């Protein structure tokens, strides 16, 4: 479990095809690795991955073919990635509860300046729109954000403050790029509860 508050920006150093997916090495950047080890989880662009090897400032992980099929950016050598260590039960949840299980890939359709901030408009898969609500939470490439507005053409808008841009890979965002999306898990549970609730 994660909070969507990015701790460091890393870079994919190596991508090697393996049976069932890829093996990746990630330079952890400024991420403090003193309290992590093999078997621990790291959210990498919003995807929960397990450390299988650790050498200095480089973490090694495997990404399954299934995960590659429903995400973007994890098999691109040289790609910058947002990194977050798994939260502890004693941590403050400054963002929102993020599982690291990406629901789909959205496309950036607009990026506009608003003073020092930027307004980002994303078109998600149609199947996810019913879970995205104004003032609700969403994780974009692992970053916890608040939905400012639902657009008439089936997209949503979020506000990026300067700190978020500087502390993440968002400084590299451009119109047409794809991003990993994870909806608020409570929306999923609410839907399932309504489906399974006995009819009266």
Secondary structure, DSSP 8 states (H G I E B T S, - for coil): -B-S---EEEEEEEEEEETTEEEEEEE-TT---TT--TT-EEEETTEEEEEEEEETTEEEEEEEHHHHHT-SSTT-TT-EEEEEE---TTS--SS--B-S---EEEEEEEEEEETTEEEEEEE--GGGGGG--TT-EEEETTEEEEEEEE-TTS-EEEEE-HHHHHHSGGGG--TT-EEEEEE-HHHHHHHHHHHHS---
